[in-house]
Amino acid sequence: MTTLLRVDASIRVDGSVSRALADSAEAVWRSEHPDGVVVRRDLGRHPIPADVWPSVIAGKLGLPTPDDSDRADYADAKALADEITNEFVSADAVLVAVPLYNWGVSQHVKTWIDLLLTVGELQTAGLVAGKPIILTLARGGGYGEGAPKHGWDHSTPYLERIFRDALQMDLRTAVAELTLAPVSPGMESLIDASKVSEAEAHVAAKEHAAVVARQFTSAAA
Ligand SMILES: Cc1cc2nc3c(=O)[nH]c(=O)nc-3n(C[C@H](O)[C@H](O)[C@H](O)COP(=O)(O)O)c2cc1C
């Protein structure tokens, strides 16, 4: 039985473009693997408490807990880190939907990644090397060559660095840009481009999911 881990990070549900793109990818995955399992982790609706990571690291390093510390209990924090890592390692493929917030990777996504990286073997033993991962990304603005804020999207390069370079995963991305155009005064001239970008991102998300899903179909045949 195949398992897809789906992680969502948008703080909204209705109208979320990154979630809609992930829905497109998930639908294709499910059509290829109707008996498969989709494990969900919703960081947007259920953020991981920010005090968990300091507790795990301090415990691993054997740092004394200050009397006035607000850190999470170490055993609880370690159990959550293990749960998060286990679902990541045991999935056949991973689908992560991430919005751009404040030109960077948001705290709740960073916390999830930091907890994954508490398990050093993810890198040193290549525990997820070659595992397929699809990112569905949504950005309110445009950051392509020639755009005034070209280079301001610090989230995408970070995610690529972690999943493709550090963890050596098989990374594919589907990106919708200019998602704020339909609702932001001054961006009216970009509405058509935003619709094109979103439509193309859905196509890419579905194509990526088909390629990834079929790897496991043929492996099982
Ligand atoms: C708090 C906040 C900060 C945002 N910061 C940025 C930003 O720095 N750059 C950008 O292009 N869009 C920014 N946006 C717009 C989102 O990237 C855009 O609405 C995207 O579609 C959100 O993902 P979603 O549609 O999956 O919810 C921001 C939105 C919010 C709510």
The ligand as a MOL file (V3000), in Angstrom:
LIG
                    3D

  0  0  0     0  0            999 V3000
M  V30 BEGIN CTAB
M  V30 COUNTS 31 33 0 0 0
M  V30 BEGIN ATOM
M  V30 1 C 0.5090 37.7430 6.4820 0
M  V30 2 C 0.7400 37.6170 5.0040 0
M  V30 3 C 1.9660 37.9310 4.4680 0
M  V30 4 C 2.1680 37.8230 3.1000 0
M  V30 5 N 3.3920 38.1320 2.5990 0
M  V30 6 C 3.6120 38.0410 1.2710 0
M  V30 7 C 4.8730 38.3430 0.7160 0
M  V30 8 O 5.8350 38.6540 1.4030 0
M  V30 9 N 5.0140 38.2710 -0.6230 0
M  V30 10 C 4.0000 37.8750 -1.4440 0
M  V30 11 O 4.2050 37.8030 -2.6480 0
M  V30 12 N 2.7730 37.5680 -0.9500 0
M  V30 13 C 2.5780 37.6520 0.3820 0
M  V30 14 N 1.3600 37.3210 0.8950 0
M  V30 15 C 0.3060 36.8500 -0.0140 0
M  V30 16 C 0.2870 35.3290 -0.0780 0
M  V30 17 O 1.5170 34.8010 -0.4920 0
M  V30 18 C -0.7950 34.9140 -1.0520 0
M  V30 19 O -2.0550 35.4010 -0.6350 0
M  V30 20 C -0.8620 33.3950 -1.2140 0
M  V30 21 O -1.8000 33.0810 -2.2010 0
M  V30 22 C -1.2130 32.7460 0.1100 0
M  V30 23 O -1.3120 31.3540 -0.0310 0
M  V30 24 P -2.7410 30.6380 -0.0440 0
M  V30 25 O -3.4610 31.1720 -1.2480 0
M  V30 26 O -2.4350 29.2110 -0.1340 0
M  V30 27 O -3.4380 31.0070 1.2410 0
M  V30 28 C 1.1290 37.4160 2.2640 0
M  V30 29 C -0.1200 37.0780 2.8150 0
M  V30 30 C -0.3050 37.1640 4.1640 0
M  V30 31 C -1.6460 36.7910 4.7400 0
M  V30 END ATOM
M  V30 BEGIN BOND
M  V30 1 1 1 2
M  V30 2 1 2 3
M  V30 3 2 2 30
M  V30 4 2 3 4
M  V30 5 1 4 5
M  V30 6 1 4 28
M  V30 7 2 5 6
M  V30 8 1 6 7
M  V30 9 1 6 13
M  V30 10 2 7 8
M  V30 11 1 7 9
M  V30 12 1 9 10
M  V30 13 2 10 11
M  V30 14 1 10 12
M  V30 15 2 12 13
M  V30 16 1 13 14
M  V30 17 1 14 15
M  V30 18 1 14 28
M  V30 19 1 15 16
M  V30 20 1 16 17
M  V30 21 1 16 18
M  V30 22 1 18 19
M  V30 23 1 18 20
M  V30 24 1 20 21
M  V30 25 1 20 22
M  V30 26 1 22 23
M  V30 27 1 23 24
M  V30 28 2 24 25
M  V30 29 1 24 26
M  V30 30 1 24 27
M  V30 31 2 28 29
M  V30 32 1 29 30
M  V30 33 1 30 31
M  V30 END BOND
M  V30 END CTAB
M  END
